[in-house]
């Protein structure tokens, strides 16, 4: 196992030297890792009789939060199956620089990991973005995911302005 600071250095060098190519490597690695984790969680769910994303039991959502991949502490803040939106926080993300000196989010791998994981769990292509990041000085890293439009990626503003009608009883909020 590599220490988190070693992984962060590798990530930083990939982006610095590889530019867009480095970002593609991180994006692909995160997405594939997330899908693999999602496949394992789905196998558990199916063994317990779960057949649809809406019926994912609290135990599976808890399993996502307790996944100990060394990426950080994942917390599911809100899942809305009516609008297929997901709000997720990651405390202590291995990609975040806690000095808060970056002007932009830095958790490229984590975003792709979460997209892959939740895309696999709900059988839908999800897009998303990191809307808060410790690297920018925020308290934690926060991600918003939603069904990816075919023409462009998800914008945080769209996800941030859900009306109260869209927060139906099928929305799951955790503390």
Rosetta blueprint (number, residue, H / E / L):
1 X L
2 X L
3 X L
4 X H
5 X H
6 X H
7 X H
8 X H
9 X H
10 X H
11 X H
12 X H
13 X H
14 X H
15 X H
16 X H
17 X H
18 X H
19 X L
20 X H
21 X H
22 X H
23 X H
24 X H
25 X H
26 X H
27 X H
28 X H
29 X H
30 X H
31 X H
32 X H
33 X H
34 X H
35 X H
36 X H
37 X H
38 X H
39 X H
40 X H
41 X H
42 X H
43 X H
44 X H
45 X H
46 X H
47 X H
48 X L
49 X L
50 X L
51 X L
52 X L
53 X H
54 X H
55 X H
56 X L
57 X L
58 X H
59 X H
60 X H
61 X H
62 X H
63 X H
64 X H
65 X H
66 X H
67 X L
68 X L
69 X L
70 X L
71 X L
72 X L
73 X E
74 X E
75 X E
76 X E
77 X E
78 X E
79 X E
80 X E
81 X L
82 X L
83 X L
84 X L
85 X E
86 X E
87 X E
88 X E
89 X E
90 X E
91 X E
92 X L
93 X L
94 X L
95 X L
96 X L
97 X L
98 X L
99 X L
100 X L
101 X L
102 X L
103 X L
104 X L
105 X L
106 X L
107 X L
108 X H
109 X H
110 X H
111 X H
112 X H
113 X H
114 X H
115 X H
116 X H
117 X H
118 X H
119 X H
120 X H
121 X H
122 X H
123 X L
124 X L
125 X L
126 X E
127 X E
128 X E
129 X E
130 X E
131 X E
132 X E
133 X L
134 X H
135 X H
136 X H
137 X L
138 X L
139 X L
140 X L
141 X E
142 X E
143 X E
144 X E
145 X E
146 X E
147 X E
148 X L
149 X L
150 X L
151 X L
152 X L
153 X L
154 X L
155 X L
156 X H
157 X H
158 X H
159 X H
160 X H
161 X L
162 X L
163 X L
164 X H
165 X H
166 X H
167 X L
168 X L
169 X L
170 X L
171 X E
172 X E
173 X E
174 X L
175 X L
